[in-house]
Amino acid sequence: MSHFDQELDASGLNCPLPILRAKKALGTMESGKILRIIATDPGSVKDFDSFAKQTGNKLLESGEEGGKFFFFIQKA
């Protein structure tokens, strides 16, 4: 996915910091906007899946490349 409205680089941060930073970033965004998150914590894969379900935001895509994890979350 190449289109996103805001990017959050949470590289080097361990749980729960990537989630907390994403929550804060999404709080400043308008509904329908897309936040791209970069993380290095392997636990973030299941964390962002759970986060999206609990908050009602939509996890559009996630993936891993070169030891970094990418998440695209659309604000509800």
N, C-alpha and C positions, 0 to 999 in steps of 0.2 A: 504494500500500500504506500503510495507516494504522497498522498494528500493528507495533511494534518494542519491544525490551526496553531498549536502550541507544542513545545517540546520540553520534556523534563529529563535531565540526565541524572539518574540516581546511581551511577556507577560507583562502586566502592562502598556503598551503603548496605547494611544488613537489615533484615526484618526487625522491626516494623517500619523503619524509616522510609523506604520507597513508597509504601502504601500511604503513610502520613503525608508525605510531600505531594503525592498524586491527589489525595483528597483535598489538600489545600489549593493546589493548582486548579482542579476541577471547580472548586468553589468560586473562583474568579471568572470562570468561563460561562458563556451563554449556552443554553440548551441546544443540542445538535452539533456543537463544535467537537472537534477531535483532538485528543491529547495523545502525543506519542511519548512513551516512556522507555528509557534505556536503563537497564539494570544488570548487575553482575552477580547478584545473589541467586543461586539456583532455586532457592525456596520461593522466589518471587513468582515463579510460574503458577504454582497452585494458589499463592496469595492473591494474585491479581484476578484469577478466575473466581475465587470466593468473594473478593472485594466487589467485583462487577455484579455478581448475583445479589449480594447483600444491599448494595446501594441503588440498584435499579439502572445503573449505567450499563452500556453495552460494550463488551469486549469484542471488537470487530475482528481483530487479528492479533496473533502473537507468534513469535518465532525466535530462533537462536542463530547467531552468526559470530564466529570467532570468539566464543566465550562470553558474548553479550546477548542479553535477552531483550527483545523488543515487544512492546505492547501498544496497541491502538485502542483507546477507550473513547467512546462517544458519550458525551454528557447527556443524561436523560432530560 
